[in-house]
Amino acid sequence: MLEIDIIPEDIKRLFRIGKRGPEARRLLVHLSSGSLKNRMMETSFKLRTASDEFKQVVISHNMTKQEQKQCKQLVIEVRDLESKELSGDFIYRVRAMPGEMKIVKIRNRF
């Protein structure tokens, strides 16, 4: 679906997180290289337009509790900045790798 050539040797470890139950559990995938992970993250937007069996799939970084807290705080700041942006010329997003996240101001193209 993501049009990335992955062979079984590219996956170092693969395991489920959480208790068994009726709800779907997360799947933690350790890949052999960072560049492969980056390609997967860059093409994950294609899942939004995928067939029904892939629409429920979400790909995200594996973050520590501290990184999750930092990301959540930055998202709150982004919402505050966007509510103050009255012209509509710019949007704000949280970007970069976990641990290095920052708020980026982007010109709105619409």
Rosetta blueprint (number, residue, H / E / L):
1 M L
2 L L
3 E L
4 I L
5 D L
6 I L
7 I L
8 P H
9 E H
10 D H
11 I E
12 K E
13 R E
14 L E
15 F E
16 R E
17 I E
18 G L
19 K L
20 R L
21 G L
22 P L
23 E L
24 A L
25 R L
26 R E
27 L E
28 L E
29 V E
30 H E
31 L E
32 S L
33 S L
34 G H
35 S H
36 L H
37 K H
38 N H
39 R H
40 M H
41 M H
42 E H
43 T L
44 S H
45 F H
46 K H
47 L H
48 R H
49 T H
50 A L
51 S L
52 D L
53 E L
54 F L
55 K L
56 Q L
57 V L
58 V L
59 I L
60 S L
61 H L
62 N L
63 M L
64 T L
65 K H
66 Q H
67 E H
68 Q H
69 K H
70 Q H
71 C H
72 K H
73 Q H
74 L H
75 V H
76 I H
77 E H
78 V H
79 R H
80 D H
81 L H
82 E H
83 S H
84 K H
85 E L
86 L L
87 S L
88 G L
89 D L
90 F E
91 I E
92 Y E
93 R E
94 V E
95 R E
96 A L
97 M L
98 P L
99 G L
100 E L
101 M L
102 K E
103 I E
104 V E
105 K E
106 I E
107 R E
108 N L
109 R L
110 F L
